[in-house]
Amino acid sequence: MQLFHTLRELRAFLDSRAHQRVGFVPTMGNLHAGHCQLVTLAKNHADLVVVSIFVNPLQFGANEDFGSYPRTLQADCEKLEAVGADVVFAPAVEEMYPDFDGHDLHQQMVIQPPPLADDLCGASRPGHFAGVATVVAKLFNMVKPQVAVFGKKDYQQLMVIRALVRQLNFDIQIVAGETVREPSGLAMSSRNGYLSAVEKNQAAQLQQQLLRIKQALLDGRRDYAGLCEQAGVELKQQGWQVDYVDIRRQQALTLPDAQTTDWVILVAAKLGKTRLIDNCEVSVS
Ligand code: PAF
């Protein structure tokens, strides 16, 4: 497995493999089994798999955890080697953002995502999806993959990326990986490392609420607001600070009506200082 920190090295290597189909998995590192599964999925679609590791300052708000986000390059490389990644691209901030002066990212050209990025996580994290769309577009230009793999755990992000590829005409197939969970049901996330042992046990409550709403939809309930409100109240009683519990149409993330047959239930909530997200797709025929 090759590790590159500069675009020049990455390009030289990829130019020497120009005949190969490139699969790409963008990450911010601190990898877990969910990321490893994305790499395995990429290997099924490509001859050569590139994984980027870059904690992207542009997608963090001023009061978020950019500074403390775990940077674990060596352990990440060991995991990626074991799962058969071919290339790790781990650029410095200056490599990714050439005109960055070390302080002010506002000099950067930024991609403005469509309105589907404005609510849910976009409402509580203004600018987050512009930061994601911008760095992913830059990485697509650097790696030039034929296929790129994203996890469904970040469902809204996945939909923003699909819109990015569609609207900016990237010739890249987007493949979605299923969420990988702890035995308790907790969705794997790099931020789970912030949870205390007690909080980690409790964190499975998020998925329990999703499954409760899923069952209600399968039972024919269509009082979406009521279902979400009940889940929010229960989570609050259990000690969560709830950002949102919402039921949307899959893909477009628009509001469902009584005729909708494909939903995604989305939740974001804080346990202590840790903000977690999760979701669950439901369909009836
Ligand atoms: O999902 C992530 O880890 C990040 O948002 C991504 C896609 C790597 C962009 O920084």
Residues whose N, C-alpha, C, O or C-beta is under 5 A from the ligand:
A	BS01	PAF	P26 T27 M28 F54 N56 V132 V135
